[in-house]
């Protein structure tokens, strides 16, 4: 049983499309390898693989799976906002410290 908000792994070990037999993923070997890389934790490598697949002339199914992979691994925009907020707070605190001790 999954605990703490964890999702139990799917029987096939990766993303499963509806209408496929368990254990068989749609797409070419390159697409399956890119998803396997993502599942193994190599997100940057998986994104590079997906971009390489899209740069070629993939089948419509491979194109869809590669675009899904890119969407699944993109950085959330809110994260950039939090980073900017942290930088502003750090700059304000640094400015206050410099004015106090100078």
Steps between C-alpha positions, in 0.01 A plus 500: 500500500630845412541743784577867534346598166714256302351349190556128468693404185300375205531131416681581173757716680423822316231709335221283368280604213139392502421212273844339509585166648667512841876516468498629141549873457407684182760666282836415361798369692645854525184634664487210745868556583438871563212422737713237673772761551247736656369225727857420604549863606697639205256779414750713308606204288137406436425854384798491264382167360147637448635810324719280279199286410295809412785641290475200269187394317320287761172321451193679641497262797869559574450876465214492749696289751810724468289813552338334803847430638605863452184622674552255787856617562474876459575727795184651656477876442418562867847376592657795318276737699612346829865525394454868413326564832785330686758710313313822584476406868870414507588834337285692751656319796848557361421868448371532857808328639733725301324819614500386863865399522660764279 
